[in-house]
Amino acid sequence: MSRFSHVSSLMIACSLVAVAGCQPKEQAEQQSTNPNVTISQERPISIQGSANGVVSYAPAVKAAAPAVVNIFTTEIIKHNNHPLMNDPMFRRFFEFHGMSSQESEPRSGLGSGVIVSKEGYVLTNNHVVGKANEIIVALNDGRKAKAKDPDSDLAIIKIDLKDLPTLPFKTTPTEVGDVVLAIGNPFGVGQTVTQGIVSALGRNGLGINTFEDFIQTDAAINPGNSGGALIDVAGNLVGINTAIYSRSGGSMGIGFAIPAKLAQSVMVDIIDHGQVVRGWLGVEIKQANQNFNENGSLNNTTSEGVEIAGVVRGGPAAEGGIKPNDVILSINGQKTKNDTELVKMIAGIKPDTAVNVVVKRDKQEVELSVKVGKRPKAEQPEMIDDEQ
């Protein structure tokens, strides 16, 4: 089993999620750029404490728990109903005589989600609902509703119910050491709250998603928590629980959540454009062993910039003059220390925006103007490498 497990019963690869936001009734509401979605303001911190410290996080749980839902999915799995069906000759024989070569079997899954809009938008992880044929959302107050995916393959689902509780996004910075609470439905036992702190910020390079900027927490997260809420002590949405580091499949005190700020930006794209819009440079990054030299000795030097192995023919980088073996030193004056930072930096730039790129070429620094493109769907583009 991989060290990194997605915390749903499906335990399959996850994608970035999409989100919509809304304000509780007792707070002032703030409209987003999309008139059909209302973004909430952050709740002020208010916890019960004494001279001996905090005695209860009950106010935060009472505020947030009603907006965290259980998600039950059904996926139809098709498989051959006889071993001989794996042989093409026998399969054609059975099909010729009108015998079905496959049978369908329903498979159940579970996860969690967060209601973030009074219009009924529910945020969850893609690996919870991505392959589901049927999605049932169960609220904390006992109500249930079938959900649908509104013109997107990402994890925005929608329910048609009135007077929905919602969670506001945390807009102020999250810091290491902040107390957080994880709410979800681990192992299907029912809604559960666990407590911990923010252990680290900006975790990446884990091989979970293409774009990684995780919050790490030691709050217990287990299978079934996927898509559930990570909240602060005021009941604001800090992140969406997504994955855990585990050798057993259960919590080992290392969990990862997608930050609310990132999720909210994805939400805007999904609601407005029906897909996530990210910047794209069109380069292949040379993967160097950063820990050891070619002779096996330890590499203690600090790498400068990001070396390019190839550029996509006709892509933004090629059109802007970037060549194979160039080392990208900075984008708009911001240094690029590694490939993860470069990908994240470019992804956050609006397509068709011209950026200033400084590269090192043959020991000389060259300044280029490159118009960032729109990241295409996953496919194999034609590359120009250093041998052409």
ZIFEN-V528406 format. One record per pair of residues at least 12 apart in sequence whose ideal C-beta (glycine too) atoms are under 7 Angstrom apart, sorted by the first residue. I is the first residue (numbers start at 1). J is the second residue. If there is no record, write none. Layout:
BEGIN
I | J
I | J
END
This chain:
BEGIN
1 | 249
3 | 245
3 | 246
3 | 247
4 | 206
4 | 208
4 | 243
4 | 245
5 | 243
5 | 244
5 | 246
5 | 249
6 | 127
6 | 226
6 | 242
6 | 243
7 | 221
7 | 222
7 | 223
7 | 224
7 | 225
7 | 226
7 | 241
7 | 243
7 | 244
8 | 109
8 | 111
8 | 125
8 | 127
8 | 128
8 | 223
8 | 224
8 | 226
9 | 109
9 | 110
9 | 223
9 | 224
10 | 109
10 | 127
10 | 128
11 | 223
12 | 127
13 | 127
14 | 125
14 | 126
14 | 127
14 | 208
14 | 209
14 | 242
14 | 243
15 | 126
15 | 154
15 | 209
16 | 209
16 | 211
16 | 258
16 | 266
16 | 276
17 | 123
17 | 124
17 | 125
17 | 126
17 | 154
17 | 155
17 | 240
17 | 258
17 | 263
17 | 266
18 | 152
18 | 154
18 | 155
18 | 156
18 | 266
18 | 267
18 | 270
19 | 116
19 | 123
19 | 263
19 | 264
19 | 266
19 | 267
20 | 37
20 | 116
20 | 117
20 | 121
20 | 156
20 | 267
20 | 271
21 | 39
21 | 40
21 | 116
21 | 117
21 | 168
21 | 169
21 | 264
22 | 38
22 | 40
22 | 116
22 | 117
22 | 118
22 | 166
23 | 38
23 | 40
23 | 41
23 | 168
24 | 40
24 | 166
24 | 168
27 | 40
27 | 41
28 | 41
32 | 268
33 | 268
33 | 272
34 | 271
34 | 272
36 | 119
37 | 117
37 | 119
37 | 121
37 | 271
38 | 117
38 | 118
40 | 166
40 | 168
40 | 169
41 | 168
42 | 168
42 | 169
42 | 170
42 | 171
42 | 172
42 | 236
43 | 63
43 | 168
43 | 234
43 | 235
43 | 236
44 | 234
45 | 233
45 | 234
46 | 59
46 | 234
47 | 59
47 | 60
47 | 233
57 | 181
57 | 195
57 | 233
60 | 181
60 | 231
60 | 233
60 | 234
60 | 235
61 | 181
61 | 193
63 | 235
64 | 167
64 | 183
64 | 229
64 | 231
64 | 235
65 | 140
65 | 183
65 | 191
66 | 140
66 | 141
66 | 165
67 | 114
67 | 115
67 | 165
67 | 166
67 | 167
68 | 112
68 | 114
68 | 140
68 | 183
68 | 184
68 | 191
68 | 228
68 | 229
69 | 112
69 | 113
69 | 115
69 | 122
69 | 137
69 | 138
69 | 139
70 | 110
70 | 112
70 | 138
70 | 185
71 | 110
71 | 111
71 | 112
71 | 113
71 | 124
71 | 128
71 | 129
71 | 135
71 | 137
71 | 227
72 | 108
72 | 110
72 | 136
72 | 138
73 | 109
73 | 128
73 | 129
73 | 132
73 | 134
73 | 135
74 | 106
74 | 108
74 | 132
74 | 133
74 | 134
75 | 107
75 | 109
75 | 131
75 | 132
75 | 133
76 | 104
76 | 106
76 | 133
77 | 105
77 | 107
78 | 102
78 | 104
79 | 102
79 | 103
79 | 105
80 | 101
80 | 102
81 | 102
81 | 103
85 | 101
109 | 132
110 | 185
110 | 188
110 | 224
111 | 124
111 | 125
111 | 128
111 | 224
111 | 226
111 | 227
112 | 124
112 | 184
112 | 185
112 | 224
112 | 225
112 | 226
112 | 227
112 | 228
113 | 137
113 | 227
114 | 167
114 | 228
114 | 229
114 | 237
114 | 240
115 | 164
115 | 165
115 | 166
115 | 167
116 | 166
116 | 167
116 | 237
117 | 166
118 | 164
118 | 166
120 | 158
120 | 159
120 | 160
120 | 161
120 | 164
121 | 156
121 | 158
122 | 137
122 | 147
122 | 157
122 | 158
122 | 159
123 | 155
123 | 156
123 | 240
123 | 263
124 | 155
124 | 157
124 | 227
125 | 155
125 | 226
125 | 227
125 | 240
125 | 242
126 | 154
126 | 155
127 | 226
128 | 155
128 | 226
128 | 227
129 | 155
129 | 157
130 | 153
135 | 147
135 | 157
137 | 159
140 | 191
143 | 161
145 | 159
145 | 160
145 | 161
147 | 159
151 | 274
152 | 270
152 | 274
152 | 275
154 | 270
154 | 276
155 | 227
156 | 270
167 | 229
167 | 237
168 | 236
168 | 237
169 | 236
169 | 237
169 | 260
169 | 264
170 | 232
170 | 236
170 | 237
170 | 238
170 | 260
174 | 198
174 | 201
174 | 215
174 | 238
175 | 198
176 | 198
176 | 199
176 | 200
176 | 201
177 | 197
177 | 198
178 | 197
178 | 198
178 | 232
179 | 195
179 | 197
179 | 233
180 | 196
180 | 197
180 | 198
180 | 217
180 | 219
180 | 230
180 | 231
180 | 232
180 | 238
181 | 193
181 | 194
181 | 195
181 | 219
181 | 231
182 | 194
182 | 219
182 | 220
182 | 221
182 | 225
182 | 228
182 | 230
182 | 241
183 | 228
183 | 229
183 | 231
184 | 224
184 | 225
184 | 228
184 | 241
185 | 224
186 | 222
186 | 223
186 | 224
186 | 225
187 | 222
187 | 223
187 | 224
188 | 224
194 | 219
194 | 220
195 | 219
196 | 217
196 | 218
196 | 219
197 | 217
197 | 218
198 | 215
198 | 217
199 | 216
199 | 217
199 | 218
200 | 216
201 | 215
203 | 216
203 | 256
204 | 340
205 | 340
208 | 243
211 | 344
211 | 347
213 | 259
213 | 262
213 | 344
214 | 256
214 | 257
214 | 258
215 | 230
215 | 238
215 | 239
215 | 256
215 | 257
215 | 259
216 | 254
216 | 256
217 | 230
217 | 255
217 | 257
218 | 253
219 | 255
220 | 251
221 | 241
221 | 244
221 | 251
221 | 255
222 | 250
222 | 251
223 | 249
225 | 241
226 | 241
226 | 242
227 | 240
227 | 241
228 | 241
230 | 257
237 | 260
238 | 260
239 | 257
239 | 258
239 | 259
239 | 260
240 | 257
240 | 258
240 | 263
241 | 255
241 | 257
242 | 256
242 | 257
242 | 258
243 | 256
244 | 256
277 | 351
277 | 374
278 | 347
278 | 375
279 | 346
279 | 347
279 | 348
279 | 349
279 | 350
279 | 351
279 | 372
279 | 375
280 | 316
280 | 346
280 | 372
280 | 373
280 | 374
280 | 375
280 | 376
281 | 316
281 | 317
281 | 346
281 | 372
282 | 311
282 | 312
282 | 315
282 | 316
282 | 317
282 | 318
282 | 373
283 | 308
283 | 311
283 | 317
283 | 322
284 | 309
284 | 310
284 | 383
285 | 306
285 | 308
285 | 309
285 | 339
286 | 307
286 | 308
286 | 309
288 | 307
290 | 303
304 | 327
304 | 329
305 | 327
305 | 328
305 | 329
305 | 336
305 | 360
306 | 327
306 | 328
306 | 336
306 | 338
306 | 339
306 | 342
307 | 327
308 | 322
308 | 324
308 | 325
308 | 326
308 | 328
309 | 324
309 | 385
309 | 386
310 | 324
310 | 383
310 | 384
310 | 385
310 | 386
311 | 323
311 | 324
311 | 384
312 | 381
312 | 382
312 | 383
313 | 382
313 | 383
313 | 384
315 | 373
315 | 381
316 | 370
316 | 371
316 | 372
316 | 373
317 | 370
318 | 384
320 | 357
320 | 368
320 | 369
320 | 370
320 | 371
321 | 368
322 | 357
322 | 359
322 | 368
322 | 370
323 | 361
324 | 384
324 | 385
324 | 386
325 | 386
326 | 359
326 | 361
327 | 359
327 | 360
328 | 342
328 | 357
328 | 359
329 | 358
329 | 359
329 | 360
329 | 365
330 | 358
331 | 345
331 | 355
331 | 357
332 | 355
332 | 356
346 | 372
347 | 375
349 | 372
351 | 372
351 | 373
351 | 374
352 | 371
353 | 372
354 | 369
354 | 371
355 | 370
355 | 372
356 | 369
357 | 370
END
